[in-house]
Amino acid sequence: MVSTRDFGRILDRLAPVVNAVTRAHIALYRRTGGRLGHTIPGMPTMLLLDHVGARSGAPRTTPLLYFTHPDDPDDVVIVASYGGHPRHPAWFHNLRAHPDTTAQVRDEVRPVHARVADDAERERLWPAALATYGPFEGYRRRADEVGRTIPFVVLTPTR
């Protein structure tokens, strides 16, 4: 079995390949208005999250799994799991610094405000997250091993 720390190192080494695939996914999603890239066989639905680098100020886009908030169907939820990596994903840090942004869901680019779910809300959201993507449970176990709590980010439309 691979330790959580070793898993993090493996993910870090795969970054160039993952980045190339991510760039292709973003381009395909944008060019087709989400007709391609919103769903991928065997995966849940995906959105494109625009965010601004917390330190660099550079614009970024990240494709992420999402699900509709069970308490408010206008809100969508993204999970900062990073595969259970010991650190939070960069996009999470960026949203904390710049919470007003946009998210593209299919062909709709929505202005949104990002907020981190509190502990009670996160626990209520876990069943919906697992129904969307079962591997989140393994990610949670991996993160728990290094004392990281996986944050949930709620994107609320601002229009």
Residue pairs with C-beta under 8 A, 6 or more apart in sequence:
2 10
3 145
4 84
4 86
4 142
4 143
4 145
4 146
5 86
5 146
7 83
7 84
7 85
7 142
8 85
8 86
8 87
11 18
11 82
11 83
11 85
22 62
22 63
25 37
25 46
25 63
26 37
26 48
26 61
26 63
28 36
28 37
29 36
29 37
29 38
29 46
29 48
29 63
29 104
30 48
30 104
33 106
33 107
34 104
34 105
34 106
34 107
35 106
35 107
37 46
37 63
38 45
38 46
38 47
38 105
38 106
39 45
39 46
40 46
43 65
43 133
44 65
44 66
44 67
44 132
44 133
45 65
45 66
45 67
46 63
46 64
46 65
46 66
47 63
47 64
47 66
47 76
47 78
47 103
47 104
47 105
48 61
48 62
48 63
48 64
48 103
48 104
49 61
49 62
49 63
49 64
49 78
49 91
49 95
49 101
49 103
49 155
50 59
50 60
50 61
50 101
50 102
50 103
50 104
51 59
51 60
51 61
51 62
51 91
51 94
51 95
51 98
51 101
52 58
52 59
52 60
52 94
52 97
52 98
52 101
53 59
53 60
53 90
53 94
54 93
54 94
54 96
54 97
54 98
60 90
60 91
60 94
62 89
62 91
64 78
64 79
64 91
65 78
65 79
65 132
65 133
66 76
66 77
66 78
66 105
66 132
66 155
67 76
67 77
67 128
67 129
67 131
67 132
68 75
68 76
68 77
69 75
69 76
69 77
69 125
69 128
69 154
70 124
70 125
70 128
71 124
72 156
74 156
74 157
75 154
75 155
75 156
75 157
76 103
76 105
76 154
76 155
77 117
77 125
77 128
77 129
77 152
77 153
77 154
77 155
78 152
78 153
78 155
79 129
79 136
79 150
79 151
79 152
79 153
80 88
80 89
80 91
80 92
80 150
80 151
80 152
80 153
81 89
81 136
81 139
81 140
81 143
81 150
82 88
82 89
82 139
83 139
83 142
84 138
84 139
84 140
84 141
84 142
84 143
84 150
85 142
85 143
86 143
86 146
86 148
87 148
88 148
88 151
92 151
92 153
95 101
95 114
95 153
96 116
99 113
99 114
99 115
100 111
100 112
100 113
100 114
100 158
101 111
101 112
101 114
102 109
102 110
102 111
102 112
103 109
103 110
103 112
103 155
104 110
110 155
110 157
110 159
111 157
111 158
111 159
112 155
112 156
112 157
112 158
113 155
113 156
113 158
114 153
114 154
114 155
114 156
115 153
115 154
115 156
116 151
116 152
116 153
116 154
117 125
117 151
117 152
117 153
117 154
121 152
121 154
122 149
122 151
122 152
125 152
126 136
126 140
129 136
129 152
130 136
130 137
136 150
139 150
140 150
143 149
143 150
